[in-house]
Amino acid sequence: MSALNLPNQLTGLRLVLAVVLFGMMAMEFYLVAMVLFIIAASTDWLDGYYARRYGMVTTLGRILDPFADKVIICGTFIFLVAVPEMLQVPLGLRAWMVVVIVGRELLVTALRSFIEDRGGDFSAKMSGKLKMLLQCIAAGAGLFYLDYPGPSLPAPAWVWAVFVASLWAAVALTVYSGMVYILAAVRLLQKV
């Protein structure tokens, strides 16, 4: 099976989209960035579905897919927290939240590598998938919120509510799913 199959090409496209996404965020084109983010997040689902459905799961894909996820999610939140207007959002994104998100991703990646190197299975858990969904909603809502020009045209209350609710839910589920993975790693390590 070719390492350059369609699912892996989609993963590569996600990495390219991430670079363009970050460029758009740096230039403050938040609506364009939101659209790119949605496309990148959608191709994550599509490449995984296609790989499983048509038996195209490869070692390269098992490495690149979560890497691309982490680049997009962590990078987007890092760029978002660097926007001064974001720090003025009541109950909005703060640096500690980004540290929690990035720290959890690094920890789970390290645990997965350690366990799988020893022959254990460290597949994605449902809490991790839901965490990713909430993180995507929060990041997309944050980009949409920033597209409003500020005091002259503030974001509607519903945009703020969606952003804040999804953000706090994502942070809570990030912590919870991290604990789920830690407990799974402890159980697997006791067997190895």
N, C-alpha and C positions, 0 to 999 in steps of 0.2 A: 504494500500500500504506500502510495506516495505521501511524503511528508508535506507536500504542497497541495493537498487536497482542498476542496472548497471550504470546509470548516476552518482549516488553518489559514486560508487566504482571508476569510472573514475576520479572523483574529488579528491578522496583520493589518487589515484595513482599520480595525478598531484602534490600533496603535498609531497609525497615520492620522486618523480622525482626532485622537487625543492631542497630538501636536498642534493641529489646526485649531482645535477647541481652545487650547491654552493661549494660542496666539490671539484668537478673537476676544478672550477674556482680558488679556493684557491690553488690547486696544479698546476695551470697554464696549464691544459689540455684543451685549449680553443676550439679545434675542437670537442672534445668529448662533452664539455659543450654546444657548438652550436647545436649539434645533439639532445642532451637531451632537450634543450630549444625548438627546433622545435617540438619534440614529445609532450612535455608538452603543448605548445601553440595549437597544433592540437587537443589534447584531450579536450581542453576547448571548441572548436567548436563542437566536436563530442558529448560530454556529453549534451550540451545544445540542440542540434538537436534531439538527441535520447529522451531526457526527454519531449520535446514538441511534437514530432511526435507520441510517444506512451503513452502520458498522464501520465508520470512518474514524474511530477514536485512535489517536496516535500518541506516542510518548511526547512528541513535540507539542501536540495540542494540549496534553495534560499539564505541560509546563507553561506554555505561552498564554493559554486562556485565563488562568487565575492571575498571571502577571499583568495582562492587559486590563483585567478588572481593577486591580489594585492601582495601576497607573492612572486610570480614568477617575476612579472614585477619590483616591487620596489626593491626586493632583487637582481635581476640581475643588475639593474642600480647602486645600491649601491656598489656591488662587482666590476662592471666595473670602476666606478670613483675612486676606491681605487687602481687601477693598475697604477703605475707611468707612464708607456708607454702611457696610454690613455690620460694623461694630455699633452703629447707632440704632439698629433694629431692636425694639424692645423684645426681650427674651430670645433674641436671635443667636446666630452663630458666634461662638467664642473660641479662642485659641485652645482652651483645654478640651473642648469637644473634638477638635481636629486631632489633638494628641491622642485622645481615646480611640478615635477611628483608625488612625495610622498605626498606633501601638498594637491594637487588636489584630490588624491585618498582618503586621510583621510577626507577631507571636504565633498566629495560626499557620502562617507560611513556614516558620521554623519548625513547629510541631509536626506539620504534615511531612516535611522533608525528612525529619528525624525518624518518624514512625514508618514511612514508606521505604526508607533505606534499609530498615530492618524487616521488611516483608509484611508489615501490617497494612491494613486498609484504613485510610483516613479520608473517606469520601465526604462530600458536602452533606451537611445536616439541614433539615428543614428550617431551623432557626437561622442558619447562615444565609439561606436563600431569601427568607423574609427580610432579614437585615439588609441584604443587597437591594431589595425592592424599595424599602423605606429610605435607604440612603439615596437611591436614584430619584425618588419623588422629592426628597428634601433638596437635593442639589439642583434639580430642574426648577423647583419652586423658587429657590434662592436666586437663580439666574433670571427668572421671570420677574421677580420682585425688583431686582436691580435694573431691569429695563425701564422702569418708571423713572422719570428725570428728577424726582425729589420734591421739594416743597411746592414747586409750580404745578406738578401733577403727581401727587402721592399715589402709591399703590393702593388699590381698593382693600378694604378690611379683609375680604375673603382670601386675597392673595397672601396677606400677612398671616392669617389664621392657618392656611394650608401649609405654608412654609414652617411656621413655628411648631405646629402639631406634628408634622412629619419629621422635623429635625429632632425634637425631643424624643419621639418614639424611636427614631433611628438610633440615637445615642443609647437609649435604654436597651434596645434589642442588640446593639453592638456589644454592650457589656454582657448581656445575658448569653448571647451566642458564643462569646469568647469563653465564658465559664463552661458552657456545654462542651466545647472543643477541649478545654483543659481537662475536664472530667473524663472525656472519651480517651484522651491521650494517657491519662493515669491508668485507666483500665487496660488499655492496650499494652502499656509498658509493663504491667504486672504479668502479662501473658508472654511477653517476648523474652 
